[in-house]
Amino acid sequence: MTDQTNETLPDDPHDNLNIGLWIISFLIPIVGAVIYFSNKSERPKKARSACYAALIGIGVGLVINILIALTGASS
Protein backbone atom coordinates (compact mmCIF):
# COMPACT_ATOMS: atom_id res chain seq x y z
CA MET A 1 0.00 0.00 0.00
CA THR A 2 1.18 3.48 -0.73
CA ASP A 3 0.81 6.35 1.65
CA GLN A 4 -0.83 9.24 -0.18
CA THR A 5 0.38 11.82 2.33
CA ASN A 6 3.93 11.41 1.00
CA GLU A 7 2.96 11.58 -2.66
CA THR A 8 2.54 14.88 -4.41
CA LEU A 9 -0.93 15.36 -5.74
CA PRO A 10 -1.39 16.94 -9.16
CA ASP A 11 -2.54 20.54 -9.25
CA ASP A 12 -6.29 20.84 -9.52
CA PRO A 13 -7.17 23.71 -11.89
CA HIS A 14 -10.42 24.20 -9.98
CA ASP A 15 -8.52 24.69 -6.72
CA ASN A 16 -7.86 28.38 -7.38
CA LEU A 17 -10.15 31.18 -6.27
CA ASN A 18 -11.10 33.36 -9.22
CA ILE A 19 -10.73 37.13 -9.00
CA GLY A 20 -14.47 37.78 -8.70
CA LEU A 21 -14.82 35.57 -5.64
CA TRP A 22 -11.65 37.06 -4.19
CA ILE A 23 -13.08 40.59 -4.50
CA ILE A 24 -16.41 39.51 -3.00
CA SER A 25 -14.57 37.79 -0.14
CA PHE A 26 -12.57 40.98 0.43
CA LEU A 27 -15.59 43.29 0.38
CA ILE A 28 -17.94 40.96 2.28
CA PRO A 29 -15.76 38.86 4.62
CA ILE A 30 -18.59 36.57 5.70
CA VAL A 31 -18.73 35.29 2.10
CA GLY A 32 -15.04 34.44 2.35
CA ALA A 33 -15.70 32.51 5.55
CA VAL A 34 -18.51 30.55 3.88
CA ILE A 35 -16.26 29.76 0.90
CA TYR A 36 -13.50 28.69 3.29
CA PHE A 37 -15.62 26.30 5.32
CA SER A 38 -17.38 24.84 2.28
CA ASN A 39 -14.11 24.14 0.40
CA LYS A 40 -11.48 23.48 3.07
CA SER A 41 -11.39 19.70 2.63
CA GLU A 42 -11.83 19.33 -1.15
CA ARG A 43 -10.06 22.46 -2.41
CA PRO A 44 -7.63 23.75 0.24
CA LYS A 45 -5.93 26.38 -1.97
CA LYS A 46 -9.27 27.93 -2.88
CA ALA A 47 -10.36 27.89 0.76
CA ARG A 48 -7.09 29.45 1.93
CA SER A 49 -7.33 32.23 -0.67
CA ALA A 50 -10.90 33.04 0.38
CA CYS A 51 -9.84 33.11 4.02
CA TYR A 52 -6.91 35.44 3.29
CA ALA A 53 -9.15 37.77 1.28
CA ALA A 54 -11.69 37.88 4.10
CA LEU A 55 -9.01 38.56 6.73
CA ILE A 56 -7.47 41.31 4.61
CA GLY A 57 -10.94 42.82 4.14
CA ILE A 58 -11.54 42.78 7.89
CA GLY A 59 -8.16 44.40 8.54
CA VAL A 60 -8.69 47.12 5.94
CA GLY A 61 -12.18 47.78 7.33
CA LEU A 62 -10.81 48.13 10.85
CA VAL A 63 -8.09 50.54 9.74
CA ILE A 64 -10.60 52.66 7.81
CA ASN A 65 -12.97 52.75 10.80
CA ILE A 66 -10.15 53.77 13.15
CA LEU A 67 -9.05 56.52 10.78
CA ILE A 68 -12.61 57.80 10.44
CA ALA A 69 -13.07 57.76 14.22
CA LEU A 70 -9.78 59.63 14.78
CA THR A 71 -10.47 62.28 12.14
CA GLY A 72 -14.06 62.67 13.25
CA ALA A 73 -13.06 63.07 16.89
CA SER A 74 -10.52 65.80 16.10
CA SER A 75 -12.94 68.11 14.27
Secondary structure, 3 states (H helix, E strand, C coil): CCCCCCCCCCCCHHHCCCHHHHHHHHHCHHHHHHHHHHHCCCCHHHHHHHHHHHHHHHHHHHHHHHHHHHHHHHC
